[in-house]
Amino acid sequence: MEYLNRVMGIHVMYEDNNPQSLPNFIQSRYRIQRVLLDGKAASFMYPKSKLDSVDAVKKHMERVEKAENTPAVLMLDHLTYRQKEYLLKAHLPFIVDGKQIYLPFMAVYLQERGDKEEQERSDMLPSSQLLLLLYIYNGCGEMLTSDAVKELGLTATSVSRASKQLEEMGIVKTEKRGVQKIISSELSPKELFAISRSSMLNPVKRTIYVPRDAITCDLLMSGYSALSEYTMLNPPRMKCFASDSIAAWEKASTRKLQSTDDQYEIQLWRYDPRKLSGNGMVDRLSLALSFCDDKDERVEDAIEEMLSMTWEDIDGKRT
């Protein structure tokens, strides 16, 4: 399993195949391979034909785990969104080669790319991302699109188009109840963010640097400035702000930093950052997405700290 090693740095060692006594209905459905994942024993289960229902697969995996005394991992070539959603909900470990890794017994979840079902994937619209993040902040469950229209200040048409795209991408479900349209998912906010994170946009389109005295309006703090406020990360020398328009500073701005003492960093966002924030800083989930290309370990640790607080806050509102 070169994929595990390449993406997660997990070394896979295959053991001599000597599975314990397993019933025929298991052996006829799966090829069982014992492995060591960074020294931790596990059993890979390769389906020989079309995957059974998740309820049946769960019973099969439990039978293998009991016989082999190791966690069982479902090994797949492809997986639809619906199957993935049910496997996640049942906490059943699986690997889709080259695309997804879910190993809860090793605290590992990664999705690089999901399989399409009937609709072609396309880039997520900024309005779709706003709607999805609002849905997550509201604790998932069920949400009326009419409520989203009010909270986001978007048109009903924009929210309808956004909800349709999210459904086509397999991220949420929608249904009509009378005149109302409902968005729903069986996943928790943390799980939904995890599976959709790779599909979401970096909210920052580009960055400019503006003389400090040119900033005459209130802007939301963003970038390292906001991350240092949300976490224990040290604040940067130069403040960073977010805006959905930079037209006011185009003439005075530079594309490259000239002076940390005389300039501010201004990020042009794909959507209005104020739609999801009310505390002087951009919202936490959008902020996390804005650091998608930053590989600094200190930043990654700070983002995980910030996300942990976010899930606690959201769960606290749900209870």
N, C-alpha and C positions, 0 to 999 in steps of 0.2 A: 504493500500500500504506500507507494511513493507519494501520493497526494497528501496523506497525513503528515509525512515527514517534511515535505516541501512547504506546506501551508502553516502547520502548527508546530513543527519541530518535534513531533512525536515519533520516536523510533519504533518500528514494527518488526518484531521477530516472530517468524512462523515456527510453531512447534510440530513435531511429528504427529500426524493425524492419528489420534487414538481415542475417539469419542467413546464415552461410556455407553452402556446399553440404552438405546433410544428406541421408542416405538416406531413401527413402520410408517405411520402417518407423518412422522417428523422426517425420517430419512427419505421418504418419497417426495417430500416437498422442498427440502433444503440440503445443501452441502454444508457440513459443519467443519470449521477450521479453527483450531485452538491457536491463539496468538499471545504475545506479550507486548503491551503498549507501554513503553518506557518502564518495562519490568512488571507491569500490572497485568495479570492474566485476564483474558477475555475470550469469548467464543464468537467468531464471525459466522453469520447465518446467510448463505447465498441462496435465494429462492431459485428453484429449478423451472418454475413456470410463473404464470400470472399471480400476483400477490393476492392472498385471501383478504377477507374483511379485517379491519384493525382489531376487532374483538377476538377473532380467531388467531391472528398473529400474536396478540398479547399472550394468549394461552400457550401457543407454541414456544414463545421466548421464555416464558416462566418454566416450561418443562425442561428446556435446554439448560437454563440457569441452575435448576435443581439438580439435574444429572451431572453437569460439568462443574458445579460449584464456582461458577464465574459469571460475570455480567455477559449477557448476550447482546450482540450488535447486528442489526439488520443491514445487509450489504446490497445496495441497489444501483442500477444503471440510470434510472429515472424515477421521478416522483412528482405527482401532481400536487397542486396547492392543497386540495381537499385532503388527500392522503397525509400530507405533511402536517396539516393542522390537527388531524386526529392523532397522529403519532406523537406530536408535541404535547397535546392535551393528556395523553396516556403516559407521558414520560418514557417512551420506548426509544432506546438508543438506535440511531441509524446513520449510515454514511452513504451519500450519493456521490459516486466517484467524480471528482473535478468540480463539484457544485456545492454540496452541503455536508456539514458534520454536526451531529448532535450526540454528545457523549456525556450525559448528566452525571455519571459516576466519576468523571474526571473534570467536571465543571467546564465543559467545552461546548460552545455553540457557535457555528459559523455558517453563513450562507453567502456564497459568492454570486450565485445566479439560480433562479428558479426555472422550472420547466414551464413552457406555455401549455395551455389547454386548447381552447378554441380561438382565443384572440391573440393577435400579435402584440408583443410588448412594445411600449414606446416610452419616451422620457416622461417622467411624472410632471404634470403641470404644476406651477407654483401654487395655484389655487387648490389643487389636489393635496399637495403637501401641507398647506395650511389646514385644510379640513382634517386630514389624517392626524396631525399633531394636536389639534383641538380635541378630536375624538379620544386620543390617548390621554390627554390632560384631564378629560372629563371621566376617566376611569373605564373606558370601553363600555361593554354592555350594549345598551340600546340608546341611540341618539336621534332625535328628529332633525331632519335637514332644515326645517323652518327655524329651529333653535340656533343652528349653525349660521344661518343667514343673519340673525340678529347679533350673535356674538362676534362674528367676523366682519360684519358690515359689508358683505359682498351681495351681489344680486342673486336672486333665486336661480336664475339661469346658470350663473357661474358655479354655484354649489351643486346644482343638479348635474352639470357636466363633470364636475370634480368627483362626485360620488359614483357616477357611472364609470369613470376611468379607474377608480380604486377597485371597483367590483371586477372590471375586465382584467385587471392585473392580478386578481385573486387575493387581494389584501383584506377586503371586507365583504360582507353580504349586504344587499339592500332588498327591501320589500315594501310594498304599498299596503297601507291599512286605511281604507277609506280614502280621504284626500291627503293623508299624511304619508311621507316617505321616511322609512326607518333605516338607519345604518346599524349594523350589528357585527359582532365577532365573539367567538367563544374563548378567545385568548385573553390573557391578562395584559395590562398596559406594557409591562416589561417584555413579555413574549412577542406582542405585536410589533413593538419597536425593533426587537431583535430580528424578526423575519423580514421586515420591510426596510431596514436601515440601508442595505445595499442598493435599494431601488430609489431611495430619496436623493434629492439634489443637495449639493453644497449650496447653502443659501447665498454665499458670497460670489457675485459675478466678477468683480474686479476691485482693486484697491487703489486709492490715490492718497496723496499727502498734501495737507492744506495748512497754510499759516494759521497759527493759533488765533490771531486777532480777527481772522475771517469767519470764525465760528460764532455766530450771533444768535443761534437758536438752540433749544434744548434737544439733545440727541441721546439715544440710548447707548450705554456703554456696551462694547462688544470685544471680540478677540481675547487676547491675553488679559486685558483690563477687566473684562467681565469674569473671566475664569478665575482670576485672583480674588475677586469679590465673593464668588460662590465657594471657593475652596481655600486651602492653605498655600497655594502657589504664590510665589513672590510677585508683586506687581511689576509691570514693565516700566522702563523709563519714559516711554512715550505712550500717551493715552490713545485708545482706539474706540471709534464710535461706528454705528451702523445707520444707514439711511436707504430708503428706496429710491432716492433721487439725489444726484450729485451735480445737477445742472447749475446750482447757485455758486459752485466753487470751481467750475471747469477752467476758467481763465487764470485763477490764482493757484491752481493745483499743479503738482508734478507727479509723474508716474513712478519716479524713484525717490527714495528718502534722501533728503538733503541735510536735515538737522533734527536730531531728537529733542533739542532744546526749543526749537522755534516752530515745529510742525506737529500736527495731529494726524493719525492714521484714520481715514474714512473708508469704510467698506460699503460698496454699492450692493444692496441685497436684491434678490429676485422677487421678494414680496415685502410688504410693509412690516418691519419687525415689531411695530407697536400693536399689531393685531393679536399677538400672543403674550404681550408683556405689559406689566403695570407697575414695575418696581424700579425703573430707571436703568434697567439692563435688559438685553435681549433674553428671550426665554432659554431655558437650559437645554432642551432637546435640539433646538436650532443651533445653539452654540456648539453642542457636541458634534453636530453634522458639519459645522464650519471648519472643524479640525480634522476632517477625514484624511487629509494628506500629511498631517504632522506626525512624525514617527518618534518624536522626543518622548522617552520613557516617563519623564516627570509630567509631561502634558497628558499622556495616556493615563497615568495614575490619577491625576487630578480630575480628568473627565469621568473615570470610573467612580471616583468619590462623589462627584456631582450627580451622576446618574443614580447612584445608590440613595442619595438624599431625595432625589426626585421620585423614585418609586415608593419610598417611605411616605412622602407627602401625599402622593396620589392614593396610596392604599389607605392612608389615614382619613381621607375624605370619603372613601367608599364605605368604611365601616361605621 
